[in-house]
Amino acid sequence: MTLRIRAARRLCELLMLGMLALSAGGCASFWDEAFSRERDLGQYFNPPNPLVTILESTDGERRAKALASLREPVQHGGSQYDQDKYVEILTAAAEIDRDPYCRLGAIQALGYFKDPRAAKALEKVVQQSKLPYTQDFNAMIRQTTLRSLVKIGNDDARRLLVLVARSPGPTQEASSMDRQQQQDEKMIAIRALGKYRQPECVDALVFVLESERDIALRDCAHQALQESTGKTLPPDPQTWRMALAGQPVNVEQPTLIQRVAGWFK
């Protein structure tokens, strides 16, 4: 009977500990820590310096969370030394880390940096022709990189988004997964360009509207054009070219039959 009482008390203690953890930081993070390969619940309540975790931990999940938590020092009262160190660590993790989760964590963190080196690092990731993970992870890394570039929004990021939006479609030999991956990447870039007013961004959207064979991408480019310019025009590239050149255009919206016919041109 004594053993049963002790077991019941121990169970109650564990349940209380779990409830405290839930109220402090959420269910997922508590159980992540509880079942980590480096299980140490003390670190849940007193987390170590993220740089220590990044440099010393062998747990990929912990390192990924530590990388994702880094914020730009110069934006938060830090020194230039810390700035250089953080950029160096995040750049290396984003480009060459063997753990895909660590890459993702670093890429997400770089999206909050205004340092020009952050966009340069993300550009190198996009330009890597072959990532060393599964196709799903590779797609996730590339799409997360593009979304981080959207957050940065500087000249380098905008230039790369234009290149992605204007990139040619997949070859006939490409698999359906490769086609879908490229479509998803172009969709991210096209939507992002709708937030800019620069002529090169608008021109890229018109180019997609007149050259892209995929209906969904053309529709996305049309919506982005309207968001970028504030103009409500039909999804006809010639009309957009004339309007952007200051020429008078017929703004009458095409009928449904005309739109469907235009899809197959």
SESEDREN-592055 format. One line per field, with one value per residue (C-alpha): residue number from 0; residue in one letter; x negated, y negated, z negated. Coordinates in steps of 0.02 Angstrom, whole numbers. Each point is the difference from the previous one (the first is absolute). Last residue first. Layout:
SESEDREN-592055
num	(NUM	...)
residuo	(A	...)
xx	(X	...)
yy	(Y	...)
zz	(Z	...)
end
This chain:
SESEDREN-592055
num	(264	263	262	261	260	259	258	257	256	255	254	253	252	251	250	249	248	247	246	245	244	243	242	241	240	239	238	237	236	235	234	233	232	231	230	229	228	227	226	225	224	223	222	221	220	219	218	217	216	215	214	213	212	211	210	209	208	207	206	205	204	203	202	201	200	199	198	197	196	195	194	193	192	191	190	189	188	187	186	185	184	183	182	181	180	179	178	177	176	175	174	173	172	171	170	169	168	167	166	165	164	163	162	161	160	159	158	157	156	155	154	153	152	151	150	149	148	147	146	145	144	143	142	141	140	139	138	137	136	135	134	133	132	131	130	129	128	127	126	125	124	123	122	121	120	119	118	117	116	115	114	113	112	111	110	109	108	107	106	105	104	103	102	101	100	99	98	97	96	95	94	93	92	91	90	89	88	87	86	85	84	83	82	81	80	79	78	77	76	75	74	73	72	71	70	69	68	67	66	65	64	63	62	61	60	59	58	57	56	55	54	53	52	51	50	49	48	47	46	45	44	43	42	41	40	39	38	37	36	35	34	33	32	31	30	29	28	27	26	25	24	23	22	21	20	19	18	17	16	15	14	13	12	11	10	9	8	7	6	5	4	3	2	1	0)
residuo	(K	F	W	G	A	V	R	Q	I	L	T	P	Q	E	V	N	V	P	Q	G	A	L	A	M	R	W	T	Q	P	D	P	P	L	T	K	G	T	S	E	Q	L	A	Q	H	A	C	D	R	L	A	I	D	R	E	S	E	L	V	F	V	L	A	D	V	C	E	P	Q	R	Y	K	G	L	A	R	I	A	I	M	K	E	D	Q	Q	Q	Q	R	D	M	S	S	A	E	Q	T	P	G	P	S	R	A	V	L	V	L	L	R	R	A	D	D	N	G	I	K	V	L	S	R	L	T	T	Q	R	I	M	A	N	F	D	Q	T	Y	P	L	K	S	Q	Q	V	V	K	E	L	A	K	A	A	R	P	D	K	F	Y	G	L	A	Q	I	A	G	L	R	C	Y	P	D	R	D	I	E	A	A	A	T	L	I	E	V	Y	K	D	Q	D	Y	Q	S	G	G	H	Q	V	P	E	R	L	S	A	L	A	K	A	R	R	E	G	D	T	S	E	L	I	T	V	L	P	N	P	P	N	F	Y	Q	G	L	D	R	E	R	S	F	A	E	D	W	F	S	A	C	G	G	A	S	L	A	L	M	G	L	M	L	L	E	C	L	R	R	A	A	R	I	R	L	T	M)
xx	(200	91	27	63	150	47	-12	105	134	4	25	-143	-2	17	-152	-33	-170	-71	-192	-105	-134	64	174	-65	-104	146	118	-128	-18	187	62	132	-41	32	-149	-73	-171	-75	163	71	-162	-4	176	-49	-161	99	121	-148	-78	163	25	-173	-60	-100	-52	121	50	-174	-74	130	-56	-182	38	85	-152	-123	103	-10	169	-23	125	61	-177	26	145	-107	-147	105	91	-167	-58	162	-4	-179	44	154	-101	-136	133	81	-167	-98	-29	109	-109	57	58	-118	-54	85	73	-163	-103	119	-11	-190	4	119	-114	-152	92	67	161	-65	168	16	-176	57	146	-120	-111	150	48	-175	-14	173	-33	-164	84	136	-127	-103	-162	-166	53	-36	-18	-44	55	140	-123	-123	137	38	-178	2	165	-77	-161	99	35	187	20	172	-3	-170	87	112	-150	-95	143	28	-182	3	154	-89	-148	-162	-30	-75	87	124	-113	-152	100	80	-167	-86	148	6	-186	-1	145	-75	-159	103	74	178	137	143	-6	-190	12	110	107	-47	147	-2	-178	44	152	-105	-136	128	73	-170	-52	-191	-12	-163	-7	185	48	-134	54	180	-51	76	185	45	174	-22	-185	45	106	-157	26	-144	85	155	154	36	-60	119	133	-18	-13	159	107	-29	-126	40	179	-42	-157	97	127	-138	-80	169	24	-172	33	168	-82	-131	137	91	-161	-35	176	-15	-167	74	144)
yy	(-1562	126	-113	-139	104	21	-188	-37	124	-79	-171	-123	-155	-166	-104	-51	-83	-175	-4	-46	132	98	2	58	142	51	9	102	119	39	50	-137	-165	-66	-112	-22	28	133	80	6	72	130	58	19	91	124	32	30	119	97	15	73	-48	-150	-123	-148	-6	49	-145	-118	53	-25	-174	-47	58	-90	-159	-8	-4	151	104	92	64	113	91	35	64	119	65	27	111	99	24	61	128	58	28	93	110	35	56	-106	71	-131	-135	-107	-180	-142	-119	-170	17	71	-140	-133	77	-8	-185	-36	88	-96	-166	25	92	94	83	54	72	103	65	48	95	91	55	65	92	78	61	80	79	77	57	89	-83	-48	-161	-7	-157	-116	-169	-19	31	-125	-131	32	-42	-159	-51	19	-90	-159	-11	-29	165	75	118	63	85	104	56	50	104	82	46	72	103	66	66	5	-187	-73	-158	-51	57	-92	-159	10	16	-139	-118	30	-30	-158	-74	53	-94	-148	-11	30	-127	100	-44	10	176	76	135	181	111	101	56	56	95	88	41	77	105	56	65	6	-159	-97	-142	-31	32	-117	-132	19	-45	133	18	-6	77	118	20	80	125	80	129	-1	114	-105	87	-118	-152	29	42	-171	-93	79	-31	-186	-111	-44	63	163	22	-25	128	124	-22	26	160	61	-37	89	153	1	-10	146	102	-38	53	160	41	-26	118)
zz	(3802	-109	-150	113	53	-184	-26	154	-54	-174	76	12	-111	90	-41	179	-3	19	9	-152	30	-149	78	168	-74	-112	148	96	-148	-10	-171	-3	-87	-174	-38	-174	74	-116	-57	176	66	-140	46	182	-46	-107	144	115	-126	-21	188	35	174	-57	135	1	-183	-59	100	-72	-174	43	67	-164	-99	115	-11	-191	-88	-114	-99	156	22	-151	82	152	-103	-105	154	89	-142	-3	189	-9	-133	95	158	-93	-82	169	69	123	175	84	-75	-145	28	37	-140	-1	-175	-67	77	-68	-173	12	41	-143	-125	61	-5	-176	-47	-152	-31	182	-8	-149	102	140	-120	-75	176	36	-166	13	178	-52	-151	109	130	-131	-51	80	89	186	104	-143	67	-126	-142	71	7	-183	-46	103	-80	-173	51	31	-189	-23	-91	-38	150	-58	-147	114	103	-156	-66	170	14	-175	45	155	-105	99	-16	159	60	-135	-142	68	29	-172	-89	98	-15	-188	-21	104	-98	-167	45	60	-173	-58	-37	76	184	0	-73	137	-77	-34	-47	162	-35	-176	63	131	-126	-115	140	60	-171	-2	-103	-18	127	29	-181	-65	125	-59	-179	-110	-40	-185	-15	148	-39	-166	95	68	137	123	125	-27	-69	-145	97	144	-129	-80	166	68	-153	-19	-87	-179	-19	84	-104	-159	57	41	-169	-82	98	-48	-184	10	75	-137	-132	80	8	-183	-49	102	-80	-173	41)
end
